[in-house]
Amino acid sequence: MIAACRRSGAYSSVTTGTNPSIKQAVLSIPNESWQQISYPTAAPEPGA
């Protein structure tokens, strides 16, 4: 799926499960290292 999205130029997002080591790794990222993502062409999900 990821390769097909890249080939077509589509934007996508992938998530994964978590476990204690992943949670600790994420929590160790300094707050100032996070960046806001803008989705200017996003369409709202009906009923959301």
Contacts in CASP RR format, 6 or more apart in sequence:
PFRMAT RR
TARGET T0000
AUTHOR 0000-0000-0000
METHOD contacts of the structure
MODEL  1
MIAACRRSGAYSSVTTGTNPSIKQAVLSIPNESWQQISYPTAAPEPGA
1 12 0 8 1.000
2 12 0 8 1.000
2 14 0 8 1.000
4 10 0 8 1.000
5 11 0 8 1.000
5 12 0 8 1.000
16 22 0 8 1.000
END
